[in-house]
Amino acid sequence: MKISAIPSAQNWLNQFLPEDKKTAEKLLNQLVYISTEDVVIALGERISALIEECDKVAVFPVRELIGAKESYFKLDDDDAVPVVQQNDITLGSEAFVSNLITQLARRNRDKVISPEGNMKNPTINNLRAEKVDSLILVDDLIGSGNRTKEFLESIYRHPTIKSWLSGKHIEIHVLSYMASQQGKVVVEQWCKRHQKTTLHVLNKCPMLNTNDEAIIELCKRYVDKNEKLPIGYGNNPVRVVFSHSAPNNLPAILFRDRAKLKSKDASLRPYVKYWTALFPRRALVEALKTELSEAKPASSIQQLIKELLYIVSSNPGINVNSLNEHFSGTDGQRNLCKERCLGFSWLRENDFQLFITENGEQELIFINKNNNLKVIANNENNYYPSSMSRAMSHQD
């Protein structure tokens, strides 16, 4: 089912003039819905791997700053506990990341500095006494990159942190489930300017095509005339929605309610007097979450391997790092499918370039004739043990 067909989307779609409704449906159908459970599982696995590599760590969720010049660790009190989540902020990744950190700390009591870990608060003095060697900063999405960069600067603002980084006593790991290319570049540039700071991105963020003039014009015409960011924060529109919240990098017509609307397009004003967002104030009601989950297309292992074989067959010698531009699955799915194809001898890799083998070409011919994967279809349990199947299902 397409997102434009779900019941919860109909009131939103009916706000558009008849001649604009098809474009609005096209916008909705490009959205990618990701459950918080999928995000938590992927982040949890990577954080656990980072914890294994370190002696002592402190883990923090990336959040909006309280003030432009906020220092995450108080400059005048090394015993002060940093504010992890603002009391008046209910959306975003802070809440579920904080819960994830609690669970990880309980499982790694000897390594994680937290009340649930070694019973210490992550104050500057406690980090010093415990000889912490890594800070892990966790986020769900890096859109424009500005929020993450500003949060890094708030960490770095404390002279002790700056001194430890300069002396190579600690490392900072920034971990995000997903990032746009623009946001990734912004944070990577910050990391390059500061020692011992590394960015880890699990998935490339699906972006709205800004060359699609019909969709972009729709987003600009229907917003209020005072809207400064009609296509989303940073003018870098994403097309992803999480079950815990909708990013502010989405077009404003998707998440900004207006009790009184004066459209940028004056010709719309006699017909559109107010605006009810699909994700008001970036929140998703339970009914909408359920419908989006049911509408979400599920890509099986077989389908994704078929897609990968076709990509490599059509692009001989394609660089592994370029697969993201063609492959529809997540980075984890891409890596798993690549390893399976190499293991089946359907692909071969040479200097990060992929080539389809004769066996792979024969398999592709069979797939195109039968619309299935011969080996996997007949021997799925042999090649995909239950543990691997569970891992893939979490990433679909």
C-alpha positions as CSV (number, residue, x, y, z in Angstrom):
1,M,0.0,0.0,0.0
2,K,1.2,3.5,-0.8
3,I,1.4,6.1,2.0
4,S,-0.9,8.3,0.1
5,A,-3.6,5.6,0.4
6,I,-3.6,5.2,4.2
7,P,-6.6,6.6,6.1
8,S,-4.6,9.1,8.2
9,A,-3.2,10.8,5.1
10,Q,-6.6,11.7,3.5
11,N,-7.5,14.8,5.6
12,W,-4.0,16.2,4.8
13,L,-4.3,15.4,1.1
14,N,-7.8,17.0,0.9
15,Q,-6.4,20.4,1.9
16,F,-4.8,20.7,-1.6
17,L,-6.6,22.0,-4.6
18,P,-7.6,19.1,-7.0
19,E,-4.9,20.1,-9.5
20,D,-2.2,19.8,-6.8
21,K,-3.3,16.6,-5.2
22,K,-1.3,14.2,-7.4
23,T,1.9,16.1,-6.6
24,A,1.1,15.9,-2.9
25,E,0.5,12.2,-3.2
26,K,3.9,11.9,-4.9
27,L,5.5,13.7,-2.0
28,L,3.9,11.3,0.5
29,N,4.8,8.2,-1.4
30,Q,8.5,9.1,-1.4
31,L,8.6,9.2,2.4
32,V,10.6,6.4,4.1
33,Y,9.2,5.3,7.4
34,I,11.7,3.8,10.0
35,S,10.6,2.4,13.3
36,T,12.4,3.5,16.5
37,E,13.0,-0.2,17.3
38,D,15.1,-0.6,14.1
39,V,17.1,2.5,15.1
40,V,17.7,1.3,18.6
41,I,18.9,-2.1,17.5
42,A,21.3,-0.7,15.0
43,L,22.7,1.9,17.3
44,G,22.9,-0.5,20.2
45,E,25.0,-3.0,18.2
46,R,27.5,-0.2,17.1
47,I,27.7,1.3,20.6
48,S,28.4,-2.1,22.1
49,A,31.2,-2.6,19.6
50,L,32.7,0.8,20.5
51,I,32.5,0.0,24.2
52,E,34.4,-3.3,23.6
53,E,37.3,-1.3,22.1
54,C,37.5,1.1,25.1
55,D,38.5,0.9,28.7
56,K,36.1,3.4,30.1
57,V,33.4,5.3,28.2
58,A,30.6,7.9,28.8
59,V,27.7,7.9,26.4
60,F,25.5,11.0,25.7
61,P,22.6,11.7,23.4
62,V,23.0,14.6,21.0
63,R,20.5,17.3,21.9
64,E,19.5,20.9,21.1
65,L,21.5,23.4,23.1
66,I,19.8,25.5,25.8
67,G,21.7,28.6,24.7
68,A,24.0,29.4,21.8
69,K,27.1,29.5,24.0
70,E,26.1,26.6,26.3
71,S,29.0,24.4,27.6
72,Y,27.7,20.9,28.0
73,F,29.9,20.5,31.1
74,K,29.5,23.5,33.4
75,L,32.6,25.7,33.3
76,D,32.4,26.7,36.9
77,D,31.5,23.3,38.5
78,D,33.4,20.1,37.7
79,D,30.9,18.1,39.9
80,A,27.8,19.3,37.9
81,V,25.9,16.6,36.0
82,P,25.3,17.6,32.4
83,V,21.7,18.1,31.3
84,V,21.0,15.1,29.1
85,Q,17.4,16.0,28.1
86,Q,15.6,19.3,28.5
87,N,12.4,18.9,30.6
88,D,10.2,20.8,28.0
89,I,11.5,18.8,25.0
90,T,9.6,15.6,24.4
91,L,10.5,14.9,20.8
92,G,13.7,13.8,19.1
93,S,16.1,11.1,19.8
94,E,17.1,12.2,23.4
95,A,14.5,10.1,25.2
96,F,15.1,6.7,23.4
97,V,18.8,7.2,23.3
98,S,18.9,7.9,27.0
99,N,16.9,4.7,27.5
100,L,19.3,2.8,25.3
101,I,22.3,4.2,27.2
102,T,20.7,3.0,30.4
103,Q,20.4,-0.6,29.1
104,L,23.9,-0.6,27.7
105,A,25.3,0.7,30.9
106,R,23.7,-2.0,33.0
107,R,25.2,-4.6,30.7
108,N,28.7,-3.0,30.9
109,R,28.9,-1.9,34.5
110,D,32.7,-2.0,34.5
111,K,33.1,0.2,31.5
112,V,30.3,2.8,31.3
113,I,30.3,5.9,33.5
114,S,26.7,6.4,34.5
115,P,24.4,5.8,37.5
116,E,23.3,2.6,35.9
117,G,26.8,1.6,35.0
118,N,29.5,2.0,37.6
119,M,27.2,4.2,39.8
120,K,29.0,7.3,38.8
121,N,27.5,10.4,37.2
122,P,29.4,11.6,34.1
123,T,30.7,14.7,35.6
124,I,34.1,16.1,34.7
125,N,35.6,15.0,38.0
126,N,34.2,11.5,37.6
127,L,35.5,11.3,34.1
128,R,38.8,12.3,35.4
129,A,38.9,9.9,38.4
130,E,37.7,7.0,36.3
131,K,40.2,7.8,33.5
132,V,37.6,7.7,30.8
133,D,39.2,7.3,27.4
134,S,36.2,7.8,25.1
135,L,33.1,9.9,24.9
136,I,30.3,8.5,22.6
137,L,27.8,11.0,21.3
138,V,24.7,9.4,19.8
139,D,22.0,10.7,17.4
140,D,19.3,9.3,15.1
141,L,19.7,11.7,12.1
142,I,22.3,14.3,11.0
143,G,20.4,16.5,8.6
144,S,22.1,19.8,8.0
145,G,24.9,18.9,10.5
146,N,24.5,22.2,12.4
147,R,22.9,20.7,15.5
148,T,25.6,18.0,15.8
149,K,28.4,20.4,15.2
150,E,27.0,22.8,17.8
151,F,26.7,20.0,20.3
152,L,30.3,19.0,19.6
153,E,31.4,22.6,20.2
154,S,29.5,22.6,23.5
155,I,31.4,19.5,24.6
156,Y,34.7,21.0,23.4
157,R,34.0,24.3,25.2
158,H,35.1,22.9,28.5
159,P,38.9,23.5,28.9
160,T,39.4,20.1,30.5
161,I,37.9,18.3,27.5
162,K,39.9,20.4,25.2
163,S,43.1,19.6,27.1
164,W,42.4,15.8,27.1
165,L,41.8,15.8,23.4
166,S,44.9,17.9,22.8
167,G,46.9,15.5,24.9
168,K,45.3,12.5,23.2
169,H,44.0,11.2,26.5
170,I,40.5,10.7,25.2
171,E,38.6,10.2,21.9
172,I,35.2,11.4,20.9
173,H,33.0,9.2,18.7
174,V,30.0,10.7,17.1
175,L,27.5,8.0,16.1
176,S,24.4,8.6,14.0
177,Y,22.0,6.1,12.6
178,M,21.6,8.2,9.5
179,A,23.1,11.3,7.8
180,S,22.6,13.3,4.7
181,Q,25.7,13.9,2.6
182,Q,25.7,17.6,3.5
183,G,25.4,16.9,7.2
184,K,28.0,14.3,7.1
185,V,30.5,16.7,5.4
186,V,29.8,19.4,8.0
187,V,30.5,17.1,10.9
188,E,33.5,15.5,9.2
189,Q,35.0,18.9,8.6
190,W,34.6,19.7,12.3
191,C,36.2,16.3,13.3
192,K,39.2,17.0,11.0
193,R,39.9,20.2,12.7
194,H,39.9,18.6,16.2
195,Q,42.1,15.8,17.2
196,K,40.9,12.3,18.2
197,T,37.3,13.0,17.0
198,T,35.6,10.5,14.6
199,L,32.2,10.3,12.9
200,H,30.4,7.0,12.4
201,V,27.3,7.0,10.2
202,L,25.3,3.8,9.8
203,N,23.1,4.7,6.9
204,K,22.9,7.3,4.1
205,C,19.7,9.4,4.5
206,P,17.2,9.4,1.7
207,M,16.8,12.9,0.4
208,L,14.0,14.7,-1.4
209,N,15.0,15.6,-5.0
210,T,15.3,19.3,-5.1
211,N,15.3,19.2,-8.9
212,D,11.7,18.0,-8.8
213,E,10.2,21.4,-9.4
214,A,6.6,20.3,-9.0
215,I,7.1,19.0,-5.4
216,I,9.4,21.8,-4.3
217,E,7.0,24.5,-5.7
218,L,4.1,22.7,-3.9
219,C,6.0,22.8,-0.6
220,K,6.7,26.5,-1.1
221,R,3.3,27.6,-2.2
222,Y,1.2,26.1,0.5
223,V,3.2,27.3,3.6
224,D,2.5,30.5,5.4
225,K,4.0,33.6,3.9
226,N,6.1,34.0,7.1
227,E,7.6,30.5,6.9
228,K,11.3,30.9,6.6
229,L,12.1,27.2,5.9
230,P,9.4,25.9,3.5
231,I,11.4,22.8,2.4
232,G,13.0,22.1,5.8
233,Y,15.8,23.2,8.1
234,G,19.0,23.9,6.2
235,N,17.2,23.8,2.9
236,N,18.4,20.2,2.7
237,P,15.1,18.3,2.7
238,V,15.0,14.7,3.8
239,R,12.3,12.2,3.1
240,V,12.6,10.0,6.2
241,V,10.2,9.8,9.1
242,F,10.9,8.0,12.4
243,S,8.2,6.5,14.6
244,H,9.5,8.7,17.5
245,S,9.4,11.9,15.6
246,A,9.5,13.6,12.2
247,P,12.7,15.5,11.5
248,N,12.6,19.3,11.0
249,N,14.4,18.8,7.8
250,L,11.1,17.7,6.2
251,P,9.1,20.2,4.2
252,A,7.1,22.4,6.6
253,I,3.7,21.4,5.1
254,L,4.2,18.0,6.7
255,F,4.8,19.1,10.3
256,R,3.7,22.8,10.8
257,D,0.1,23.4,11.8
258,R,-1.4,26.8,11.1
259,A,-4.7,27.9,12.8
260,K,-4.7,30.9,10.4
261,L,-2.8,30.4,7.1
262,K,-1.9,33.1,4.7
263,S,-0.3,31.2,1.9
264,K,2.8,32.3,0.1
265,D,0.9,31.8,-3.1
266,A,-1.8,34.5,-3.0
267,S,-4.0,32.6,-5.4
268,L,-4.5,29.9,-2.7
269,R,-5.7,32.2,0.1
270,P,-9.4,32.2,-0.8
271,Y,-9.4,28.4,-0.6
272,V,-6.9,27.4,2.1
273,K,-7.5,29.3,5.3
274,Y,-5.7,27.0,7.8
275,W,-3.3,24.1,7.7
276,T,-3.4,20.7,9.6
277,A,-0.1,18.9,9.3
278,L,0.3,15.2,8.9
279,F,2.9,15.2,11.7
280,P,1.8,18.1,13.8
281,R,4.7,19.5,15.9
282,R,6.7,16.6,14.4
283,A,4.7,14.0,16.4
284,L,3.2,10.8,15.1
285,V,0.0,9.5,16.7
286,E,-0.3,5.7,17.2
287,A,-2.8,5.2,14.5
288,L,-0.5,6.8,11.9
289,K,2.4,4.8,13.1
290,T,0.5,1.6,12.6
291,E,-0.7,2.6,9.1
292,L,2.8,3.6,8.1
293,S,4.2,0.3,9.3
294,E,1.7,-1.6,7.2
295,A,2.4,0.6,4.2
296,K,6.2,0.2,4.5
297,P,7.5,-1.9,1.7
298,A,9.5,-4.9,3.0
299,S,12.6,-5.8,1.0
300,S,13.5,-9.4,1.5
301,I,17.1,-10.7,1.5
302,Q,16.4,-12.4,-1.9
303,Q,15.1,-9.2,-3.4
304,L,18.0,-7.2,-2.2
305,I,20.6,-9.7,-3.5
306,K,18.8,-9.7,-6.8
307,E,19.1,-5.9,-6.9
308,L,22.8,-6.0,-6.0
309,L,23.6,-8.5,-8.7
310,Y,21.8,-6.4,-11.3
311,I,23.6,-3.2,-10.1
312,V,27.1,-4.8,-10.5
313,S,26.1,-6.5,-13.8
314,S,25.1,-3.1,-15.2
315,N,28.1,-1.3,-13.7
316,P,31.2,-3.6,-14.0
317,G,34.0,-2.5,-11.7
318,I,31.7,-0.4,-9.6
319,N,33.4,0.9,-6.4
320,V,32.0,-0.5,-3.2
321,N,31.6,3.0,-1.8
322,S,29.4,4.0,-4.8
323,L,26.8,1.3,-4.1
324,N,24.9,3.6,-1.9
325,E,23.9,5.7,-5.0
326,H,22.1,2.7,-6.5
327,F,21.2,0.3,-3.7
328,S,17.8,0.8,-2.0
329,G,18.6,-1.0,1.3
330,T,20.4,0.1,4.3
331,D,24.2,0.1,4.7
332,G,23.9,-3.0,6.9
333,Q,21.8,-4.8,4.3
334,R,24.2,-3.8,1.5
335,N,27.2,-5.2,3.4
336,L,25.5,-8.4,4.3
337,C,24.2,-9.0,0.7
338,K,27.7,-8.2,-0.7
339,E,29.3,-10.8,1.6
340,R,26.7,-13.4,0.7
341,C,27.3,-12.8,-3.0
342,L,31.0,-13.0,-2.5
343,G,30.5,-16.2,-0.5
344,F,28.3,-17.7,-3.3
345,S,31.0,-16.7,-5.8
346,W,28.4,-14.6,-7.7
347,L,30.6,-11.5,-7.2
348,R,34.3,-11.0,-6.9
349,E,36.0,-8.0,-5.3
350,N,39.3,-6.4,-6.4
351,D,40.7,-3.2,-4.9
352,F,37.2,-2.2,-3.7
353,Q,35.8,-2.8,-7.1
354,L,33.0,-5.4,-7.7
355,F,32.6,-7.6,-10.7
356,I,29.9,-10.2,-11.4
357,T,31.3,-13.7,-12.1
358,E,30.1,-16.2,-14.7
359,N,28.2,-18.0,-11.9
360,G,26.6,-14.6,-11.0
361,E,25.6,-14.0,-14.6
362,Q,24.0,-17.4,-14.8
363,E,22.2,-16.8,-11.5
364,L,20.9,-13.4,-12.8
365,I,19.6,-15.1,-16.0
366,F,17.8,-17.6,-13.8
367,I,16.4,-14.9,-11.6
368,N,15.0,-12.9,-14.6
369,K,13.4,-16.1,-16.0
370,N,11.9,-17.3,-12.7
371,N,11.8,-14.1,-10.6
372,N,13.5,-15.9,-7.7
373,L,16.9,-16.9,-6.5
374,K,17.7,-20.5,-7.3
375,V,20.2,-21.2,-4.5
376,I,18.5,-19.2,-1.8
377,A,15.0,-20.4,-2.7
378,N,16.1,-24.0,-2.4
379,N,18.6,-23.8,0.4
380,E,17.6,-20.7,2.4
381,N,18.2,-22.3,5.8
382,N,21.7,-23.5,4.7
383,Y,22.8,-20.0,3.8
384,Y,20.8,-17.9,6.2
385,P,20.8,-19.2,9.8
386,S,18.1,-17.9,12.1
387,S,20.5,-15.4,13.7
388,M,21.3,-13.8,10.4
389,S,17.6,-13.7,9.4
390,R,16.7,-11.9,12.6
391,A,19.5,-9.4,12.0
392,M,18.3,-8.7,8.5
393,S,14.6,-8.4,9.6
394,H,15.6,-5.7,12.1
395,Q,17.2,-3.7,9.3
396,D,14.5,-4.0,6.7
